Amino acid sequence: DKDAPQASRLYAAFPPEMILPWKETMSEIRIHDVPYKDVDSFLLMMKSPKYEGHTGRFVDIQHTFSHETRLTYRSRRNIATYLLNYIRRDRTYSEIRRNCQTFAADFSGFLAGKGDVQPFHAVNQVAYTCHKHFFLYEPLKY
């Protein structure tokens, strides 16, 4: 986190080309396939001393939504395709309208087939427009 008083171990592990330069108006998606099978085991890992706090990866952990994945096509390849469709449809970044929270709301709602998933922060909720359909369609055909 750029605002943390000390760099996290994750940030310290990045090679320089993943830290700078970046464009503050452009989005990116990073994919991590983690070995956790359910929310409880993932939260347990997040709250472990190795990862929690300003020197770890997760700060102020709050869990607000969980639901079973309802997609028929959900292989790693399918998920990668959905993510590429999403990011290529709109590559912009905005701290209020299009950020990690709005992506998480879109992706969670898409995976679960739910329409009522909202970003965590109230400011993002006000400006939020759901873009779940971005995952499904080839972006160059618009």
Disulfide bonds with the S-S distance in Angstrom:
none
